[in-house]
Amino acid sequence: MSKEKKDNKIRNLILGIVLDGVGMLSFVIPGIGEFSDVIWAPISAWVMTRLYKGKIGQAAGMVTFVEELIPGLDFIPTFTIMWFYTYVFKKSELNEPIEV
């Protein structure tokens, strides 16, 4: 893995954990917190599409948007889950031989 890709991998993990924490902050302020989700949902979806390009990033952005809008689902770490999908699970799929 090139240094640039490794740097992006680490950067995306750190950003993902921080952004998941920001999304969970609405639990701290009862009542007002759910209103903040209306503002945070489109922002988090946009950030997700910037961190992960292509159709998978767009799909993850939509999932993040819906997850942030639905009350009570803020505990789901969507950015971290996407990081694991991209850098752990998807990577192992690429290493498997293709059956013809």
C-alpha positions as CSV (number, residue, x, y, z in Angstrom):
1,M,0.0,0.0,0.0
2,S,1.4,3.4,-0.9
3,K,2.1,6.0,1.7
4,E,-0.7,8.3,0.4
5,K,-3.3,5.5,0.6
6,K,-2.1,4.6,4.1
7,D,-2.4,8.2,5.1
8,N,-5.9,8.4,3.7
9,K,-6.8,5.2,5.5
10,I,-5.7,6.6,8.9
11,R,-7.2,10.0,8.2
12,N,-10.6,8.5,7.3
13,L,-10.6,6.4,10.5
14,I,-9.8,9.3,12.7
15,L,-12.3,11.6,10.9
16,G,-14.9,8.8,11.0
17,I,-14.6,8.4,14.8
18,V,-14.8,12.1,15.3
19,L,-17.8,12.5,13.0
20,D,-19.6,9.6,14.7
21,G,-18.9,11.4,18.0
22,V,-20.4,14.6,16.7
23,G,-23.5,12.7,15.5
24,M,-23.9,11.2,19.0
25,L,-23.7,14.6,20.7
26,S,-27.5,15.1,20.2
27,F,-28.0,12.6,23.1
28,V,-26.3,15.1,25.4
29,I,-28.9,17.8,25.1
30,P,-32.4,16.3,25.4
31,G,-35.1,17.9,23.1
32,I,-32.7,20.3,21.4
33,G,-30.5,17.4,20.3
34,E,-33.1,16.0,18.0
35,F,-33.5,19.4,16.3
36,S,-29.7,19.5,15.7
37,D,-30.0,16.2,13.8
38,V,-32.0,18.1,11.2
39,I,-29.0,20.3,10.6
40,W,-26.4,17.5,11.1
41,A,-28.0,14.9,8.7
42,P,-27.3,16.7,5.4
43,I,-23.9,17.8,6.5
44,S,-22.9,14.3,7.6
45,A,-24.3,12.8,4.3
46,W,-22.2,15.3,2.3
47,V,-19.1,14.6,4.3
48,M,-19.6,10.9,3.7
49,T,-19.7,11.3,0.0
50,R,-16.5,13.3,0.1
51,L,-14.6,10.8,2.2
52,Y,-15.8,7.8,0.1
53,K,-16.1,8.4,-3.7
54,G,-18.4,6.7,-6.2
55,K,-21.6,4.9,-5.9
56,I,-20.7,3.3,-2.5
57,G,-20.0,6.8,-1.1
58,Q,-23.4,8.0,-2.4
59,A,-25.2,5.0,-0.9
60,A,-23.4,5.5,2.4
61,G,-24.3,9.2,2.4
62,M,-28.0,8.3,2.0
63,V,-27.8,5.8,4.8
64,T,-26.0,8.4,7.0
65,F,-28.6,11.0,6.2
66,V,-31.5,8.7,7.1
67,E,-29.8,7.4,10.2
68,E,-29.2,10.9,11.5
69,L,-32.8,12.0,10.8
70,I,-34.5,9.1,12.6
71,P,-34.6,9.8,16.3
72,G,-32.8,7.3,18.5
73,L,-30.5,5.9,15.8
74,D,-27.6,8.3,16.5
75,F,-25.7,5.6,18.4
76,I,-24.9,3.8,15.1
77,P,-21.4,4.7,14.0
78,T,-22.0,4.9,10.3
79,F,-18.7,6.5,9.4
80,T,-16.7,3.9,11.3
81,I,-18.8,1.1,9.8
82,M,-18.1,2.5,6.3
83,W,-14.4,2.7,7.1
84,F,-14.4,-1.0,8.1
85,Y,-16.3,-1.9,4.9
86,T,-13.9,0.0,2.7
87,Y,-10.6,-0.9,4.3
88,V,-11.2,-4.3,5.9
89,F,-14.1,-6.2,4.3
90,K,-14.0,-4.8,0.8
91,K,-10.2,-5.3,0.6
92,S,-10.5,-9.0,1.5
93,E,-13.1,-9.4,-1.3
94,L,-10.7,-8.0,-3.8
95,N,-8.1,-10.6,-2.8
96,E,-10.3,-13.6,-3.4
97,P,-10.0,-15.4,-6.8
98,I,-12.8,-14.8,-9.3
99,E,-14.6,-17.9,-10.3
100,V,-15.5,-18.3,-14.0
